[in-house]
Amino acid sequence: MPKLSDEEIKELYRLMVQTRVFDEKAWKLQRQGRIGTYAPIKGQEASDIGTSFVLSKNDWIFPTYRNMGAYITRGMPLEKLLQYWSGDERGQKIPENLNIFTLAIPVGTQPLHAVGLAWAAKKQKKDVVVLTYMGEAATSTGDFHEAMNFAGVFNLPVIFVVENNQYAISVPRSKQTKSETIAQKAIAYGFNGIQVDGNDIFAVIKATKDAIEKSKQNNGPSLVECVTYRLGHHTTADDYNIYRTEEEVQLWSQKDPIERLRRFMENKKLWTKEFGDKTFKEAEENMEKAIVAMESLSKPKPDEFFDYVFANQTNSIKMQREYLLKYLDEKEKEIRFP
């Protein structure tokens, strides 16, 4: 059991509830046509929040599209997250003090970016730990193994968090790898890997703290495999009933990380119905305010997405922008004068 104050444990519960409420509201918003395709996190809150909660402000995270809990824990405004899921790239204009890298949609690309930052931090002698998230599907990609090898060779302060939620969309873990665990993949690259119960937030925190301390002492990278389960669909465009049984989902529902933390807190006299009701009410109110804020934002201009491809505009990008603007102008004339 990691050393945590009563208030820290309560904060963990608040963060998990806020993440769950965000998740459920985002799903409904998509169904109402108010945001685009969304990837739910339900069931994985402990691995997301437990890993990000113990990082310092100087540390960095490299998230995927399913790490809303990590974003929320680091302090990302809820309306910015909703703005991104609405299809507005400006939602990923992350406040600089949060040290969050832009989320990765392609599977397995972000470990390389994380390792690059960790290498730069080490060369500059900065007291920084870099934590990169991925699902177990990412461990089947070449980028993952390149990143692991580079991190091992150069003894970098990076933590690979693999949220093993049992499925790569519809492909079960048994058809992704012959390894008994994901954690053991670290051995080939010369550093430690540990497998933990990803629905036990305290186990996740303990493993992450140990990995952070290891990196701080210049003892290199770690891999933390959080065994968890995606209780919802892969995205709002998915139907998990095609590839898994309801019995399986119900079995994992009994391991719900929020309910497990609630039972622990109740045993420790840290949870009351009043506290629980207040926590959910505040989370709901936060989301309602975020929705209003997101939907009050001005819409981006069509050519704005060219602004975020490169730091400095290339000639090719400039030409494409000019082509788009010309095309839109011609289309507007057609509409005015059919």
C-alpha positions as CSV (number, residue, x, y, z in Angstrom):
1,M,0.0,0.0,0.0
2,P,1.6,3.3,-1.1
3,K,1.7,6.1,1.5
4,L,-1.2,8.4,0.8
5,S,-3.1,10.9,3.0
6,D,-6.8,10.6,3.5
7,E,-7.3,13.8,1.4
8,E,-5.2,12.3,-1.4
9,I,-7.4,9.1,-1.4
10,K,-10.5,11.3,-1.6
11,E,-9.0,13.2,-4.5
12,L,-8.3,10.0,-6.3
13,Y,-12.0,9.1,-5.9
14,R,-13.0,12.6,-7.2
15,L,-10.8,12.3,-10.2
16,M,-12.1,8.8,-11.0
17,V,-15.7,10.0,-10.7
18,Q,-15.0,13.1,-12.8
19,T,-13.5,10.9,-15.5
20,R,-16.5,8.5,-15.5
21,V,-19.0,11.3,-15.7
22,F,-17.0,12.9,-18.6
23,D,-17.0,9.5,-20.3
24,E,-20.7,9.0,-20.0
25,K,-21.6,12.6,-21.0
26,A,-19.2,12.4,-24.0
27,W,-20.9,9.2,-25.2
28,K,-24.4,10.9,-25.0
29,L,-23.1,14.0,-26.8
30,Q,-21.8,11.9,-29.6
31,R,-25.2,10.1,-29.9
32,Q,-26.9,13.6,-30.1
33,G,-24.6,14.7,-32.9
34,R,-22.9,17.3,-30.8
35,I,-19.3,15.8,-30.9
36,G,-17.7,13.3,-33.3
37,T,-16.5,9.7,-32.8
38,Y,-15.5,9.2,-29.2
39,A,-13.3,6.4,-27.5
40,P,-14.7,5.6,-24.0
41,I,-12.4,4.9,-21.0
42,K,-15.0,3.3,-18.7
43,G,-13.3,0.6,-16.6
44,Q,-9.8,1.9,-17.1
45,E,-9.9,4.9,-14.7
46,A,-7.5,3.4,-12.1
47,S,-4.7,2.8,-14.5
48,D,-5.1,6.3,-16.0
49,I,-5.4,8.2,-12.8
50,G,-3.0,6.1,-10.7
51,T,-0.1,6.6,-13.1
52,S,-0.6,10.3,-13.7
53,F,-1.4,11.2,-10.1
54,V,2.1,10.6,-8.8
55,L,4.0,12.5,-11.4
56,S,5.5,15.9,-10.6
57,K,4.7,19.0,-12.5
58,N,8.0,18.8,-14.4
59,D,7.2,15.4,-15.7
60,W,5.6,14.7,-19.0
61,I,2.9,12.4,-20.3
62,F,2.3,11.1,-23.9
63,P,-1.3,10.0,-24.0
64,T,-3.5,8.1,-26.5
65,Y,-7.1,8.8,-27.5
66,R,-8.3,6.8,-24.5
67,N,-6.4,8.6,-21.7
68,M,-9.0,11.2,-20.7
69,G,-8.4,10.3,-17.0
70,A,-4.7,11.2,-17.3
71,Y,-5.7,14.5,-19.0
72,I,-8.1,15.3,-16.3
73,T,-5.6,14.4,-13.5
74,R,-3.0,16.7,-15.0
75,G,-5.5,19.6,-15.1
76,M,-6.6,19.8,-18.7
77,P,-9.8,21.9,-18.9
78,L,-12.8,19.7,-19.6
79,E,-14.1,22.1,-22.3
80,K,-10.8,21.7,-24.2
81,L,-11.2,17.9,-24.3
82,L,-14.8,18.3,-25.5
83,Q,-13.6,20.8,-28.1
84,Y,-11.1,18.3,-29.5
85,W,-13.7,15.5,-29.7
86,S,-16.1,17.9,-31.5
87,G,-13.5,17.9,-34.3
88,D,-11.9,21.2,-33.4
89,E,-8.1,20.8,-33.4
90,R,-7.7,23.8,-31.1
91,G,-8.9,21.6,-28.3
92,Q,-5.4,20.1,-28.3
93,K,-3.7,23.5,-27.8
94,I,-2.6,22.3,-24.4
95,P,-1.6,24.8,-21.7
96,E,2.2,24.8,-21.5
97,N,2.4,24.3,-17.8
98,L,0.6,20.9,-18.0
99,N,3.4,19.1,-19.8
100,I,1.0,17.0,-21.9
101,F,2.0,16.0,-25.4
102,T,-0.6,16.0,-28.1
103,L,-2.6,12.8,-28.0
104,A,-1.8,10.1,-30.6
105,I,-4.5,8.5,-32.7
106,P,-2.3,6.1,-34.7
107,V,-1.6,3.0,-32.5
108,G,2.0,2.8,-31.1
109,T,3.5,6.0,-32.5
110,Q,3.8,8.0,-29.2
111,P,6.5,5.8,-27.5
112,L,9.0,7.1,-30.0
113,H,8.1,10.7,-29.3
114,A,8.3,10.0,-25.5
115,V,11.7,8.4,-25.8
116,G,12.9,11.4,-27.8
117,L,11.9,13.8,-25.1
118,A,13.4,11.6,-22.4
119,W,16.7,11.5,-24.3
120,A,16.7,15.3,-24.7
121,A,15.9,15.7,-20.9
122,K,18.8,13.4,-20.0
123,K,21.3,15.2,-22.3
124,Q,20.2,18.5,-20.8
125,K,20.5,17.1,-17.3
126,K,16.8,18.0,-16.5
127,D,15.0,16.3,-13.6
128,V,12.2,15.0,-15.8
129,V,10.5,11.6,-16.1
130,V,8.5,10.9,-19.2
131,L,5.5,8.6,-19.1
132,T,3.9,7.2,-22.3
133,Y,0.6,5.4,-22.5
134,M,-0.5,2.7,-24.9
135,G,-2.8,-0.3,-25.1
136,E,-1.5,-3.8,-25.4
137,A,-2.1,-3.6,-29.2
138,A,0.7,-1.0,-29.5
139,T,3.2,-3.7,-28.3
140,S,2.6,-5.4,-31.7
141,T,4.0,-2.4,-33.6
142,G,7.5,-1.8,-34.7
143,D,7.6,1.7,-33.2
144,F,7.0,0.2,-29.7
145,H,10.1,-2.1,-30.0
146,E,12.3,0.6,-31.5
147,A,11.3,2.9,-28.6
148,M,12.0,0.2,-26.0
149,N,15.3,-0.7,-27.5
150,F,16.4,3.0,-27.6
151,A,15.3,3.6,-24.1
152,G,17.2,0.6,-22.8
153,V,20.4,1.3,-24.7
154,F,20.6,4.9,-23.5
155,N,19.2,4.3,-20.0
156,L,16.5,6.9,-20.4
157,P,14.0,8.2,-17.7
158,V,10.9,6.9,-19.4
159,I,8.0,4.7,-18.2
160,F,6.0,2.7,-20.7
161,V,2.5,2.2,-19.3
162,V,0.7,-0.5,-21.2
163,E,-3.0,-0.5,-20.3
164,N,-3.8,-4.1,-21.2
165,N,-7.6,-3.9,-21.7
166,Q,-7.7,-7.3,-23.3
167,Y,-8.7,-6.2,-26.8
168,A,-7.1,-4.5,-29.8
169,I,-10.5,-3.2,-31.0
170,S,-11.9,-6.7,-31.7
171,V,-8.7,-8.8,-31.5
172,P,-8.3,-10.5,-28.2
173,R,-5.0,-10.5,-26.4
174,S,-4.5,-14.2,-27.0
175,K,-4.2,-13.5,-30.8
176,Q,-1.8,-10.5,-30.4
177,T,1.1,-12.1,-28.6
178,K,2.4,-15.5,-27.4
179,S,4.1,-13.8,-24.4
180,E,2.7,-14.9,-21.0
181,T,2.7,-11.2,-20.0
182,I,3.3,-7.9,-21.7
183,A,5.6,-6.9,-18.8
184,Q,8.2,-9.5,-19.7
185,K,8.8,-7.9,-23.1
186,A,11.0,-5.4,-21.2
187,I,13.5,-8.1,-20.4
188,A,14.7,-8.3,-24.0
189,Y,15.6,-4.6,-23.9
190,G,17.5,-4.7,-20.6
191,F,15.2,-3.2,-18.1
192,N,12.4,-4.2,-15.7
193,G,8.8,-4.8,-16.4
194,I,6.0,-5.3,-13.8
195,Q,2.4,-6.5,-14.2
196,V,-0.1,-5.1,-11.8
197,D,-3.9,-5.2,-11.3
198,G,-4.9,-2.2,-13.4
199,N,-8.2,-1.9,-11.5
200,D,-6.5,-1.5,-8.2
201,I,-5.5,2.1,-8.1
202,F,-3.1,1.6,-5.1
203,A,-1.2,-1.2,-7.0
204,V,-0.9,1.1,-10.0
205,I,0.4,4.0,-7.8
206,K,2.9,1.8,-6.1
207,A,4.3,0.4,-9.4
208,T,4.4,3.9,-10.9
209,K,6.1,5.4,-7.9
210,D,8.8,2.7,-8.0
211,A,9.4,3.3,-11.7
212,I,9.6,7.1,-11.1
213,E,12.2,6.6,-8.3
214,K,14.2,4.2,-10.5
215,S,14.4,6.8,-13.3
216,K,15.2,9.6,-10.9
217,Q,18.2,7.6,-9.6
218,N,19.4,7.3,-13.2
219,N,18.5,3.6,-13.3
220,G,16.7,3.9,-16.6
221,P,13.3,2.9,-18.0
222,S,10.5,0.7,-16.8
223,L,7.4,-1.0,-18.2
224,V,4.3,-1.1,-16.2
225,E,1.6,-3.4,-17.5
226,C,-1.8,-2.5,-16.0
227,V,-4.2,-5.5,-16.5
228,T,-7.6,-3.9,-16.9
229,Y,-10.7,-4.1,-19.1
230,R,-12.5,-1.8,-21.4
231,L,-16.1,-2.0,-20.2
232,G,-17.5,0.0,-23.1
233,H,-17.2,-0.2,-26.8
234,H,-13.9,0.5,-28.6
235,T,-15.5,3.7,-29.9
236,T,-18.9,5.1,-30.6
237,A,-18.6,3.4,-34.0
238,D,-18.0,0.0,-32.5
239,D,-20.3,-2.8,-31.3
240,Y,-18.5,-5.1,-28.8
241,N,-21.4,-7.6,-28.9
242,I,-19.9,-8.9,-32.1
243,Y,-16.6,-10.1,-30.5
244,R,-17.2,-10.7,-26.8
245,T,-19.9,-12.0,-24.6
246,E,-22.1,-10.2,-22.1
247,E,-21.0,-12.7,-19.4
248,E,-17.4,-11.6,-19.9
249,V,-18.4,-7.9,-19.6
250,Q,-20.4,-8.6,-16.5
251,L,-17.5,-10.5,-14.9
252,W,-15.2,-7.5,-15.3
253,S,-17.9,-5.1,-14.2
254,Q,-17.7,-6.7,-10.8
255,K,-14.1,-5.4,-10.8
256,D,-15.1,-1.8,-11.5
257,P,-12.1,0.3,-10.2
258,I,-14.4,3.1,-8.8
259,E,-16.5,0.7,-6.9
260,R,-13.4,-1.0,-5.5
261,L,-12.0,2.3,-4.3
262,R,-15.4,3.2,-2.8
263,R,-15.4,-0.1,-0.8
264,F,-11.9,0.6,0.5
265,M,-12.8,4.1,1.6
266,E,-15.9,2.8,3.3
267,N,-13.9,0.3,5.3
268,K,-11.5,3.1,6.3
269,K,-14.4,5.5,7.2
270,L,-13.4,7.8,4.4
271,W,-16.6,7.4,2.4
272,T,-20.1,8.4,3.2
273,K,-23.2,8.6,1.1
274,E,-23.2,12.3,1.5
275,F,-19.6,12.5,0.2
276,G,-20.4,10.2,-2.7
277,D,-23.5,12.2,-3.7
278,K,-21.6,15.5,-3.5
279,T,-18.7,14.1,-5.6
280,F,-21.0,13.0,-8.4
281,K,-23.0,16.2,-8.3
282,E,-19.9,18.3,-8.6
283,A,-18.6,16.2,-11.4
284,E,-22.0,16.6,-13.2
285,E,-21.9,20.4,-12.7
286,N,-18.4,20.6,-14.0
287,M,-19.4,18.8,-17.1
288,E,-22.5,20.9,-17.7
289,K,-20.3,24.0,-17.5
290,A,-17.8,22.5,-19.8
291,I,-20.4,21.6,-22.4
292,V,-21.8,25.2,-22.4
293,A,-18.3,26.6,-22.7
294,M,-17.4,24.2,-25.6
295,E,-20.6,25.0,-27.5
296,S,-20.1,28.7,-27.0
297,L,-16.7,28.7,-28.8
298,S,-16.4,30.3,-32.2
299,K,-16.1,27.7,-35.0
300,P,-12.7,27.4,-36.7
301,K,-12.2,28.6,-40.2
302,P,-11.8,25.7,-42.8
303,D,-8.2,26.6,-43.6
304,E,-7.1,26.8,-39.9
305,F,-6.1,23.1,-39.9
306,F,-3.1,24.0,-42.0
307,D,-1.8,26.0,-39.1
308,Y,-1.1,22.9,-37.0
309,V,0.7,20.6,-39.4
310,F,4.2,22.1,-38.9
311,A,5.8,24.7,-36.6
312,N,6.7,26.7,-39.7
313,Q,4.6,26.7,-42.8
314,T,6.2,24.9,-45.8
315,N,5.7,25.9,-49.4
316,S,3.6,22.8,-49.9
317,I,1.3,23.7,-47.0
318,K,1.0,27.2,-48.3
319,M,0.0,26.0,-51.8
320,Q,-2.6,23.6,-50.3
321,R,-4.1,26.4,-48.2
322,E,-4.3,28.7,-51.3
323,Y,-5.9,25.9,-53.3
324,L,-8.5,25.3,-50.6
325,L,-9.4,29.0,-50.2
326,K,-9.7,29.4,-54.0
327,Y,-11.9,26.3,-54.1
328,L,-14.1,27.5,-51.3
329,D,-14.4,30.9,-52.9
330,E,-15.5,29.4,-56.2
331,K,-18.0,27.2,-54.4
332,E,-19.5,30.2,-52.6
333,K,-19.9,31.9,-56.0
334,E,-21.7,28.9,-57.4
335,I,-24.1,29.0,-54.4
336,R,-24.7,32.7,-54.8
337,F,-25.1,32.6,-58.6
338,P,-26.3,29.1,-59.7
